[in-house]
Amino acid sequence: MSGYENGFACTAGAQDFTATAHRYGKGRRTVTVKGTCQCRTPGFELKLVPASPPIVKVPEELRLDLKEVPPNDTVAQVITPTDVEGEFEVDDEVERVFINNRNITVLVKEG
């Protein structure tokens, strides 16, 4: 299935995502990243996955990719809001999330 002009079938921007840090026992810290993308058909599954690390490590940044899994069936071409969420264990230095394949930066808020 071909995507939009950027090669993706779902669109999103920084305003469509939040990143919230949570602290658990023994100093463990996680960041929950949530977003809503506009997909060109219903039935897409979206996943946030770790991205390849940059050549120079950026300790204050959690790098992710947004993956699209298209529907298996033929569906109507209707713009559909589609949610995505992921939780990632991070170091204390992480203060922003960078969705690498979409060039989206989201600041992490403490929860």
VMD Tcl script that builds the backbone (N, CA, C; Angstrom):
set m [mol new atoms 333]
animate dup $m
set s [atomselect $m all]
$s set {name element resname resid chain x y z} {
  {N N MET 1 A 0.855 -1.166 0.000}
  {CA C MET 1 A 0.000 0.000 0.000}
  {C C MET 1 A 0.897 1.223 0.000}
  {N N SER 2 A 0.750 2.070 -0.966}
  {CA C SER 2 A 1.576 3.270 -1.013}
  {C C SER 2 A 1.066 4.280 0.007}
  {N N GLY 3 A 1.980 5.103 0.477}
  {CA C GLY 3 A 1.607 6.081 1.493}
  {C C GLY 3 A 1.424 7.454 0.904}
  {N N TYR 4 A 1.448 8.427 1.791}
  {CA C TYR 4 A 1.387 9.814 1.373}
  {C C TYR 4 A 2.698 10.196 0.700}
  {N N GLU 5 A 2.845 11.470 0.371}
  {CA C GLU 5 A 4.043 11.921 -0.326}
  {C C GLU 5 A 5.325 11.613 0.447}
  {N N ASN 6 A 5.246 11.464 1.782}
  {CA C ASN 6 A 6.435 11.149 2.567}
  {C C ASN 6 A 6.669 9.645 2.702}
  {N N GLY 7 A 5.833 8.837 2.064}
  {CA C GLY 7 A 6.001 7.392 2.121}
  {C C GLY 7 A 5.234 6.712 3.238}
  {N N PHE 8 A 4.533 7.469 4.069}
  {CA C PHE 8 A 3.779 6.902 5.180}
  {C C PHE 8 A 2.285 7.022 4.911}
  {N N ALA 9 A 1.514 6.094 5.453}
  {CA C ALA 9 A 0.062 6.128 5.300}
  {C C ALA 9 A -0.621 6.840 6.462}
  {N N CYS 10 A 0.135 7.141 7.516}
  {CA C CYS 10 A -0.414 7.832 8.680}
  {C C CYS 10 A 0.411 9.091 8.934}
  {N N THR 11 A -0.279 10.185 9.233}
  {CA C THR 11 A 0.419 11.438 9.494}
  {C C THR 11 A 0.327 11.791 10.971}
  {N N ALA 12 A 1.344 12.514 11.433}
  {CA C ALA 12 A 1.377 12.970 12.825}
  {C C ALA 12 A 2.416 14.064 12.945}
  {N N GLY 13 A 2.275 14.854 13.987}
  {CA C GLY 13 A 3.245 15.895 14.308}
  {C C GLY 13 A 3.520 15.882 15.797}
  {N N ALA 14 A 4.428 16.720 16.237}
  {CA C ALA 14 A 4.797 16.771 17.654}
  {C C ALA 14 A 3.589 17.051 18.536}
  {N N GLN 15 A 2.650 17.857 18.044}
  {CA C GLN 15 A 1.455 18.207 18.818}
  {C C GLN 15 A 0.553 16.993 19.069}
  {N N ASP 16 A 0.775 15.905 18.360}
  {CA C ASP 16 A -0.053 14.704 18.491}
  {C C ASP 16 A 0.490 13.715 19.513}
  {N N PHE 17 A 1.617 14.032 20.166}
  {CA C PHE 17 A 2.263 13.099 21.087}
  {C C PHE 17 A 2.501 13.726 22.450}
  {N N THR 18 A 2.514 12.860 23.473}
  {CA C THR 18 A 2.943 13.232 24.815}
  {C C THR 18 A 3.963 12.205 25.285}
  {N N ALA 19 A 4.822 12.622 26.196}
  {CA C ALA 19 A 5.807 11.727 26.803}
  {C C ALA 19 A 5.842 12.039 28.292}
  {N N THR 20 A 5.526 11.031 29.106}
  {CA C THR 20 A 5.426 11.229 30.545}
  {C C THR 20 A 6.339 10.242 31.257}
  {N N ALA 21 A 7.211 10.759 32.121}
  {CA C ALA 21 A 8.133 9.921 32.887}
  {C C ALA 21 A 7.482 9.505 34.197}
  {N N HIS 22 A 7.792 8.293 34.615}
  {CA C HIS 22 A 7.306 7.744 35.885}
  {C C HIS 22 A 8.499 7.118 36.600}
  {N N ARG 23 A 8.539 7.301 37.903}
  {CA C ARG 23 A 9.608 6.713 38.699}
  {C C ARG 23 A 9.016 5.594 39.553}
  {N N TYR 24 A 9.727 4.469 39.565}
  {CA C TYR 24 A 9.291 3.302 40.326}
  {C C TYR 24 A 10.366 2.960 41.346}
  {N N GLY 25 A 10.109 1.966 42.158}
  {CA C GLY 25 A 11.045 1.546 43.194}
  {C C GLY 25 A 12.427 1.249 42.648}
  {N N LYS 26 A 13.424 1.390 43.523}
  {CA C LYS 26 A 14.830 1.124 43.208}
  {C C LYS 26 A 15.357 2.024 42.095}
  {N N GLY 27 A 14.778 3.238 41.952}
  {CA C GLY 27 A 15.286 4.210 40.990}
  {C C GLY 27 A 14.904 3.965 39.547}
  {N N ARG 28 A 14.089 2.971 39.284}
  {CA C ARG 28 A 13.677 2.664 37.909}
  {C C ARG 28 A 12.821 3.800 37.353}
  {N N ARG 29 A 13.104 4.207 36.108}
  {CA C ARG 29 A 12.364 5.291 35.458}
  {C C ARG 29 A 11.918 4.821 34.079}
  {N N THR 30 A 10.655 5.078 33.765}
  {CA C THR 30 A 10.134 4.761 32.442}
  {C C THR 30 A 9.508 6.013 31.836}
  {N N VAL 31 A 9.395 5.999 30.520}
  {CA C VAL 31 A 8.690 7.055 29.810}
  {C C VAL 31 A 7.581 6.398 28.998}
  {N N THR 32 A 6.356 6.893 29.196}
  {CA C THR 32 A 5.221 6.438 28.409}
  {C C THR 32 A 4.981 7.465 27.312}
  {N N VAL 33 A 5.022 6.991 26.060}
  {CA C VAL 33 A 4.813 7.850 24.904}
  {C C VAL 33 A 3.457 7.486 24.309}
  {N N LYS 34 A 2.589 8.493 24.164}
  {CA C LYS 34 A 1.256 8.288 23.600}
  {C C LYS 34 A 1.057 9.262 22.449}
  {N N GLY 35 A 0.338 8.795 21.447}
  {CA C GLY 35 A 0.048 9.668 20.325}
  {C C GLY 35 A -1.176 9.225 19.563}
  {N N THR 36 A -1.674 10.113 18.728}
  {CA C THR 36 A -2.785 9.810 17.826}
  {C C THR 36 A -2.382 10.289 16.441}
  {N N CYS 37 A -2.370 9.365 15.501}
  {CA C CYS 37 A -2.019 9.670 14.117}
  {C C CYS 37 A -3.281 9.615 13.267}
  {N N GLN 38 A -3.237 10.291 12.143}
  {CA C GLN 38 A -4.348 10.269 11.186}
  {C C GLN 38 A -3.968 9.310 10.060}
  {N N CYS 39 A -4.590 8.134 10.068}
  {CA C CYS 39 A -4.296 7.124 9.044}
  {C C CYS 39 A -5.334 7.207 7.937}
  {N N ARG 40 A -4.924 6.891 6.728}
  {CA C ARG 40 A -5.821 7.101 5.584}
  {C C ARG 40 A -6.905 6.040 5.456}
  {N N THR 41 A -6.803 4.976 6.247}
  {CA C THR 41 A -7.868 3.980 6.310}
  {C C THR 41 A -7.954 3.453 7.737}
  {N N PRO 42 A -9.097 2.888 8.105}
  {CA C PRO 42 A -9.166 2.219 9.411}
  {C C PRO 42 A -8.373 0.915 9.359}
  {N N GLY 43 A -8.032 0.392 10.504}
  {CA C GLY 43 A -7.396 -0.921 10.581}
  {C C GLY 43 A -5.891 -0.909 10.706}
  {N N PHE 44 A -5.259 0.268 10.656}
  {CA C PHE 44 A -3.814 0.319 10.844}
  {C C PHE 44 A -3.470 0.033 12.294}
  {N N GLU 45 A -2.381 -0.675 12.507}
  {CA C GLU 45 A -1.813 -0.859 13.839}
  {C C GLU 45 A -0.512 -0.064 13.854}
  {N N LEU 46 A -0.337 0.746 14.866}
  {CA C LEU 46 A 0.867 1.563 14.998}
  {C C LEU 46 A 1.681 1.083 16.192}
  {N N LYS 47 A 3.009 1.101 16.030}
  {CA C LYS 47 A 3.906 0.661 17.093}
  {C C LYS 47 A 5.052 1.650 17.218}
  {N N LEU 48 A 5.449 1.925 18.449}
  {CA C LEU 48 A 6.656 2.689 18.722}
  {C C LEU 48 A 7.747 1.703 19.093}
  {N N VAL 49 A 8.861 1.748 18.378}
  {CA C VAL 49 A 9.961 0.805 18.602}
  {C C VAL 49 A 11.268 1.582 18.710}
  {N N PRO 50 A 12.240 1.036 19.441}
  {CA C PRO 50 A 13.530 1.714 19.526}
  {C C PRO 50 A 14.141 1.898 18.130}
  {N N ALA 51 A 14.693 3.085 17.886}
  {CA C ALA 51 A 15.352 3.395 16.606}
  {C C ALA 51 A 16.831 3.040 16.709}
  {N N SER 52 A 17.476 2.949 15.570}
  {CA C SER 52 A 18.922 2.742 15.552}
  {C C SER 52 A 19.594 3.898 16.272}
  {N N PRO 53 A 20.617 3.593 17.045}
  {CA C PRO 53 A 21.286 4.679 17.779}
  {C C PRO 53 A 22.029 5.602 16.810}
  {N N PRO 54 A 22.151 6.875 17.179}
  {CA C PRO 54 A 22.909 7.803 16.332}
  {C C PRO 54 A 24.399 7.492 16.422}
  {N N ILE 55 A 25.172 8.040 15.517}
  {CA C ILE 55 A 26.623 7.828 15.545}
  {C C ILE 55 A 27.209 8.362 16.843}
  {N N VAL 56 A 26.744 9.538 17.253}
  {CA C VAL 56 A 27.163 10.118 18.532}
  {C C VAL 56 A 25.987 10.002 19.494}
  {N N LYS 57 A 26.188 9.257 20.590}
  {CA C LYS 57 A 25.114 9.036 21.555}
  {C C LYS 57 A 24.640 10.357 22.158}
  {N N VAL 58 A 23.325 10.480 22.297}
  {CA C VAL 58 A 22.704 11.654 22.908}
  {C C VAL 58 A 21.972 11.155 24.160}
  {N N PRO 59 A 22.615 11.236 25.350}
  {CA C PRO 59 A 22.039 10.639 26.553}
  {C C PRO 59 A 20.702 11.224 26.976}
  {N N GLU 60 A 20.400 12.473 26.586}
  {CA C GLU 60 A 19.144 13.089 27.008}
  {C C GLU 60 A 17.992 12.782 26.058}
  {N N GLU 61 A 18.207 11.852 25.125}
  {CA C GLU 61 A 17.199 11.595 24.104}
  {C C GLU 61 A 16.861 10.103 24.011}
  {N N LEU 62 A 15.565 9.803 24.011}
  {CA C LEU 62 A 15.064 8.462 23.713}
  {C C LEU 62 A 14.678 8.471 22.240}
  {N N ARG 63 A 15.334 7.646 21.425}
  {CA C ARG 63 A 15.084 7.612 19.981}
  {C C ARG 63 A 14.172 6.439 19.643}
  {N N LEU 64 A 13.072 6.768 18.970}
  {CA C LEU 64 A 12.095 5.763 18.573}
  {C C LEU 64 A 11.780 5.893 17.084}
  {N N ASP 65 A 11.188 4.854 16.527}
  {CA C ASP 65 A 10.593 4.890 15.191}
  {C C ASP 65 A 9.116 4.559 15.345}
  {N N LEU 66 A 8.297 5.166 14.498}
  {CA C LEU 66 A 6.869 4.862 14.445}
  {C C LEU 66 A 6.648 3.922 13.279}
  {N N LYS 67 A 6.227 2.699 13.578}
  {CA C LYS 67 A 6.007 1.675 12.551}
  {C C LYS 67 A 4.527 1.551 12.258}
  {N N GLU 68 A 4.201 1.409 10.988}
  {CA C GLU 68 A 2.821 1.209 10.528}
  {C C GLU 68 A 2.643 -0.239 10.079}
  {N N VAL 69 A 1.588 -0.859 10.578}
  {CA C VAL 69 A 1.208 -2.189 10.100}
  {C C VAL 69 A -0.149 -2.027 9.425}
  {N N PRO 70 A -0.182 -2.167 8.087}
  {CA C PRO 70 A -1.435 -1.925 7.362}
  {C C PRO 70 A -2.471 -3.008 7.639}
  {N N PRO 71 A -3.737 -2.689 7.407}
  {CA C PRO 71 A -4.792 -3.694 7.587}
  {C C PRO 71 A -4.646 -4.807 6.553}
  {N N ASN 72 A -5.094 -5.994 6.918}
  {CA C ASN 72 A -5.032 -7.149 6.010}
  {C C ASN 72 A -6.145 -7.124 4.981}
  {N N ASP 73 A -7.269 -6.539 5.330}
  {CA C ASP 73 A -8.440 -6.550 4.465}
  {C C ASP 73 A -8.522 -5.258 3.659}
  {N N THR 74 A -9.333 -5.291 2.628}
  {CA C THR 74 A -9.632 -4.082 1.881}
  {C C THR 74 A -10.583 -3.245 2.724}
  {N N VAL 75 A -10.237 -1.972 2.889}
  {CA C VAL 75 A -11.055 -1.090 3.712}
  {C C VAL 75 A -11.295 0.216 2.964}
  {N N ALA 76 A -12.324 0.928 3.384}
  {CA C ALA 76 A -12.667 2.208 2.762}
  {C C ALA 76 A -11.577 3.236 3.036}
  {N N GLN 77 A -11.381 4.153 2.111}
  {CA C GLN 77 A -10.405 5.236 2.268}
  {C C GLN 77 A -11.044 6.348 3.103}
  {N N VAL 78 A -10.947 6.219 4.421}
  {CA C VAL 78 A -11.525 7.182 5.348}
  {C C VAL 78 A -10.448 7.552 6.360}
  {N N ILE 79 A -10.142 8.843 6.470}
  {CA C ILE 79 A -9.139 9.277 7.447}
  {C C ILE 79 A -9.608 8.859 8.835}
  {N N THR 80 A -8.740 8.124 9.544}
  {CA C THR 80 A -9.114 7.513 10.809}
  {C C THR 80 A -8.080 7.836 11.885}
  {N N PRO 81 A -8.494 8.452 12.996}
  {CA C PRO 81 A -7.565 8.651 14.107}
  {C C PRO 81 A -7.163 7.285 14.678}
  {N N THR 82 A -5.864 7.082 14.842}
  {CA C THR 82 A -5.348 5.801 15.319}
  {C C THR 82 A -4.357 6.070 16.441}
  {N N ASP 83 A -4.597 5.451 17.589}
  {CA C ASP 83 A -3.748 5.666 18.760}
  {C C ASP 83 A -2.532 4.752 18.736}
  {N N VAL 84 A -1.470 5.233 19.367}
  {CA C VAL 84 A -0.252 4.448 19.551}
  {C C VAL 84 A 0.281 4.766 20.943}
  {N N GLU 85 A 0.856 3.761 21.591}
  {CA C GLU 85 A 1.401 3.949 22.934}
  {C C GLU 85 A 2.526 2.968 23.160}
  {N N GLY 86 A 3.553 3.421 23.866}
  {CA C GLY 86 A 4.658 2.550 24.237}
  {C C GLY 86 A 5.279 3.024 25.529}
  {N N GLU 87 A 5.813 2.082 26.290}
  {CA C GLU 87 A 6.495 2.411 27.538}
  {C C GLU 87 A 7.919 1.894 27.445}
  {N N PHE 88 A 8.877 2.749 27.822}
  {CA C PHE 88 A 10.289 2.436 27.650}
  {C C PHE 88 A 11.058 2.775 28.909}
  {N N GLU 89 A 11.929 1.866 29.331}
  {CA C GLU 89 A 12.778 2.139 30.480}
  {C C GLU 89 A 13.911 3.047 30.023}
  {N N VAL 90 A 14.163 4.108 30.794}
  {CA C VAL 90 A 15.151 5.112 30.399}
  {C C VAL 90 A 16.039 5.485 31.575}
  {N N ASP 91 A 17.143 6.154 31.249}
  {CA C ASP 91 A 18.037 6.700 32.261}
  {C C ASP 91 A 17.499 8.044 32.744}
  {N N ASP 92 A 18.040 8.512 33.846}
  {CA C ASP 92 A 17.612 9.787 34.418}
  {C C ASP 92 A 17.867 10.974 33.490}
  {N N GLU 93 A 18.850 10.879 32.598}
  {CA C GLU 93 A 19.211 11.990 31.718}
  {C C GLU 93 A 18.187 12.274 30.628}
  {N N VAL 94 A 17.311 11.305 30.332}
  {CA C VAL 94 A 16.381 11.463 29.206}
  {C C VAL 94 A 15.387 12.583 29.496}
  {N N GLU 95 A 15.367 13.583 28.602}
  {CA C GLU 95 A 14.457 14.717 28.756}
  {C C GLU 95 A 13.588 14.961 27.525}
  {N N ARG 96 A 13.823 14.184 26.452}
  {CA C ARG 96 A 12.996 14.311 25.259}
  {C C ARG 96 A 12.971 12.988 24.498}
  {N N VAL 97 A 11.902 12.840 23.706}
  {CA C VAL 97 A 11.734 11.687 22.831}
  {C C VAL 97 A 11.858 12.198 21.403}
  {N N PHE 98 A 12.654 11.490 20.605}
  {CA C PHE 98 A 12.802 11.845 19.192}
  {C C PHE 98 A 12.283 10.674 18.371}
  {N N ILE 99 A 11.204 10.910 17.614}
  {CA C ILE 99 A 10.674 9.878 16.720}
  {C C ILE 99 A 11.405 10.065 15.393}
  {N N ASN 100 A 12.429 9.273 15.244}
  {CA C ASN 100 A 13.439 9.430 14.212}
  {C C ASN 100 A 12.877 9.443 12.793}
  {N N ASN 101 A 12.063 8.466 12.437}
  {CA C ASN 101 A 11.594 8.371 11.047}
  {C C ASN 101 A 10.507 9.391 10.716}
  {N N ARG 102 A 10.076 10.183 11.687}
  {CA C ARG 102 A 9.080 11.242 11.437}
  {C C ARG 102 A 9.617 12.632 11.777}
  {N N ASN 103 A 10.843 12.691 12.303}
  {CA C ASN 103 A 11.465 13.949 12.691}
  {C C ASN 103 A 10.586 14.736 13.672}
  {N N ILE 104 A 10.110 14.016 14.708}
  {CA C ILE 104 A 9.242 14.591 15.731}
  {C C ILE 104 A 9.983 14.566 17.066}
  {N N THR 105 A 9.999 15.703 17.751}
  {CA C THR 105 A 10.593 15.793 19.085}
  {C C THR 105 A 9.505 16.145 20.091}
  {N N VAL 106 A 9.483 15.393 21.204}
  {CA C VAL 106 A 8.491 15.609 22.262}
  {C C VAL 106 A 9.249 15.710 23.579}
  {N N LEU 107 A 8.988 16.768 24.340}
  {CA C LEU 107 A 9.629 16.920 25.645}
  {C C LEU 107 A 8.971 15.989 26.648}
  {N N VAL 108 A 9.799 15.423 27.529}
  {CA C VAL 108 A 9.306 14.517 28.564}
  {C C VAL 108 A 8.861 15.322 29.767}
  {N N LYS 109 A 7.659 15.043 30.236}
  {CA C LYS 109 A 7.125 15.662 31.451}
  {C C LYS 109 A 7.147 14.624 32.564}
  {N N GLU 110 A 7.432 15.058 33.773}
  {CA C GLU 110 A 7.412 14.141 34.918}
  {C C GLU 110 A 5.969 13.905 35.318}
  {N N GLY 111 A 5.615 12.628 35.580}
  {CA C GLY 111 A 4.231 12.293 35.887}
  {C C GLY 111 A 3.947 12.063 37.296}
}
mol reanalyze $m
mol bondsrecalc $m
mol representation Tube
mol addrep $m
